[in-house]
Amino acid sequence: KSTVDRLSRMVDDLNVVSLLEAGRFNLQTEEFDLDELVISAIEMSDPAFADRGGSARMVQPDVPVRVSADRERTLQVVVNLLNNAAKYAEASTETVVTLSVVGNEARIEVTDEGPGIAEEDLQAVFESFYRSKSARISRIPGSGLGLSIARGLVEAQGGKIWAESTLGEGSTFMFTLPQAT
């Protein structure tokens, strides 16, 4: 059953990638509060953290952070980043999700205490099917599609996504979306 579930998710991911690459991906844009969405994403990814004794928490800003975006696809991006943090972070550590407003954009940052990513891999991690050498060696399961999908979904909504990392200390994956007017 777990193999069938994994293959089903991979087929779904491949479908999303092909639609994004073809420019035929439909978005349902609406205005909503990001803090509610992040709370839902943390709840959805809690089992992945619990498996390794870790946890995730949100740092809320002083003011509400509202965006004009596709709620379900934005949730998919945050859950994907949290699940990656749960997979790669050191066991029993805490992942922090920070919301902020920078200029006219809302920003979400997901920071883990994992092994970090080499400088030469930081851009490549967003390519379809890319898996770093350390990910392959550690035998952490994955298809190499999740971050590619996240990039496509964020960029389709007018945002940007990137990562910063220090080897041995962890990584921060960040993305922006247009703030609701």
C-alpha positions as CSV (number, residue, x, y, z in Angstrom):
1,K,0.0,0.0,0.0
2,S,2.8,2.5,0.9
3,T,4.4,1.8,-2.5
4,V,1.2,2.4,-4.4
5,D,0.6,5.6,-2.4
6,R,4.1,6.8,-3.2
7,L,3.7,6.0,-6.9
8,S,0.3,7.8,-6.9
9,R,1.8,10.9,-5.4
10,M,4.6,10.8,-7.9
11,V,2.1,10.6,-10.8
12,D,0.2,13.5,-9.4
13,D,3.5,15.4,-9.0
14,L,4.5,14.7,-12.6
15,N,1.1,15.9,-13.8
16,V,1.5,19.2,-11.9
17,V,5.0,19.7,-13.3
18,S,3.8,19.1,-16.9
19,L,0.9,21.5,-16.5
20,L,3.2,24.2,-15.0
21,E,5.8,23.7,-17.7
22,A,3.1,24.0,-20.4
23,G,1.7,27.2,-18.8
24,R,-1.7,25.5,-18.5
25,F,-2.0,25.6,-14.7
26,N,-5.2,27.2,-13.4
27,L,-5.1,29.1,-10.2
28,Q,-8.0,30.1,-8.0
29,T,-6.9,33.4,-6.6
30,E,-8.5,34.9,-3.5
31,E,-7.5,37.0,-0.5
32,F,-6.7,35.2,2.8
33,D,-4.6,35.4,5.9
34,L,-1.3,33.5,5.7
35,D,-1.2,32.8,9.4
36,E,-4.3,30.5,9.3
37,L,-2.8,28.7,6.3
38,V,0.6,28.2,8.0
39,I,-1.2,26.8,11.1
40,S,-3.0,24.3,8.9
41,A,0.2,23.4,7.1
42,I,2.0,22.7,10.4
43,E,-0.9,20.5,11.5
44,M,-0.8,18.6,8.2
45,S,3.0,18.0,8.5
46,D,3.0,17.1,12.2
47,P,3.1,13.3,11.5
48,A,6.3,13.8,9.5
49,F,7.9,15.7,12.4
50,A,6.6,13.3,15.0
51,D,8.2,10.3,13.2
52,R,11.6,11.8,14.0
53,G,10.8,13.5,17.3
54,G,10.8,17.0,15.8
55,S,8.3,19.8,15.7
56,A,7.4,22.9,13.9
57,R,6.1,26.2,15.1
58,M,5.2,29.6,13.6
59,V,6.5,33.0,14.5
60,Q,3.7,35.4,13.9
61,P,4.1,39.0,12.8
62,D,2.7,41.9,14.7
63,V,0.2,42.6,11.9
64,P,-1.9,40.2,9.8
65,V,-0.3,39.0,6.6
66,R,-2.8,38.8,3.8
67,V,-2.1,37.6,0.3
68,S,-3.9,37.4,-3.0
69,A,-3.1,33.9,-4.1
70,D,-4.4,30.4,-4.6
71,R,-5.0,29.1,-1.1
72,E,-4.7,25.3,-1.9
73,R,-1.6,25.7,-4.0
74,T,0.0,28.0,-1.4
75,L,-0.8,25.4,1.3
76,Q,0.8,22.7,-1.0
77,V,4.0,24.8,-1.1
78,V,4.2,25.3,2.7
79,V,3.4,21.7,3.4
80,N,6.1,20.6,0.9
81,L,8.7,22.8,2.6
82,L,7.7,21.6,6.0
83,N,7.8,17.9,5.0
84,N,11.3,18.5,3.5
85,A,12.4,20.1,6.8
86,A,11.0,17.1,8.7
87,K,12.9,14.7,6.4
88,Y,16.3,16.5,6.4
89,A,16.4,18.2,9.8
90,E,18.3,16.6,12.7
91,A,16.0,14.4,14.8
92,S,14.3,16.1,17.8
93,T,14.9,19.6,16.5
94,E,12.4,22.4,15.9
95,T,11.6,23.9,12.5
96,V,10.5,27.5,12.5
97,V,8.1,29.1,10.1
98,T,8.3,32.9,10.0
99,L,5.8,35.2,8.4
100,S,6.7,38.8,7.5
101,V,5.9,41.7,5.2
102,V,8.8,43.0,3.0
103,G,7.7,46.0,0.9
104,N,4.5,45.0,-0.9
105,E,5.2,41.3,-0.5
106,A,4.4,38.7,2.1
107,R,7.3,36.4,3.0
108,I,7.3,32.9,4.4
109,E,10.5,31.4,5.7
110,V,10.9,27.8,6.8
111,T,14.1,27.3,8.8
112,D,15.4,23.9,9.8
113,E,18.4,22.5,11.8
114,G,19.5,20.0,9.2
115,P,22.8,19.2,7.5
116,G,22.6,22.3,5.2
117,I,23.0,22.5,1.4
118,A,26.3,23.1,-0.4
119,E,26.4,26.5,-2.2
120,E,26.7,24.8,-5.6
121,D,23.4,22.9,-4.9
122,L,21.3,25.9,-3.8
123,Q,19.8,26.7,-7.2
124,A,19.8,23.1,-8.4
125,V,17.5,21.9,-5.6
126,F,14.6,23.6,-7.5
127,E,15.2,21.6,-10.7
128,S,12.9,18.7,-11.5
129,F,14.3,15.3,-10.4
130,Y,17.4,16.9,-8.7
131,R,18.7,15.3,-5.6
132,S,21.9,16.4,-4.0
133,K,24.7,13.9,-3.4
134,S,24.2,14.0,0.4
135,A,20.4,13.3,0.0
136,R,21.2,10.3,-2.2
137,I,23.9,9.0,0.1
138,S,21.7,9.4,3.2
139,R,18.9,7.4,1.4
140,I,16.2,9.8,2.4
141,P,13.3,9.0,0.1
142,G,12.1,11.5,-2.5
143,S,11.5,12.0,-6.2
144,G,13.2,15.4,-6.6
145,L,9.9,16.9,-7.7
146,G,8.7,18.7,-4.6
147,L,10.8,21.8,-4.7
148,S,10.4,22.1,-8.5
149,I,6.6,22.1,-8.0
150,A,6.9,24.6,-5.2
151,R,8.9,26.9,-7.5
152,G,6.4,26.6,-10.3
153,L,3.5,27.3,-8.0
154,V,5.1,30.3,-6.4
155,E,6.3,31.8,-9.7
156,A,2.8,31.2,-11.3
157,Q,1.4,33.4,-8.5
158,G,3.9,36.2,-9.1
159,G,6.2,35.3,-6.3
160,K,9.8,34.2,-5.8
161,I,11.3,31.2,-4.0
162,W,14.9,30.6,-2.9
163,A,17.1,29.0,-0.3
164,E,19.9,30.0,1.9
165,S,22.0,27.5,3.8
166,T,25.1,26.9,5.9
167,L,26.6,23.4,5.8
168,G,26.3,21.7,9.2
169,E,23.8,24.4,10.5
170,G,20.7,24.1,8.5
171,S,18.7,25.7,5.7
172,T,16.1,28.4,5.2
173,F,13.6,28.1,2.3
174,M,11.9,31.4,1.6
175,F,9.2,32.5,-0.8
176,T,7.2,35.6,-1.4
177,L,3.7,36.3,-2.7
178,P,2.0,39.5,-3.6
179,Q,0.4,41.1,-0.5
180,A,-3.4,41.6,-0.8
181,T,-4.2,45.3,-1.5
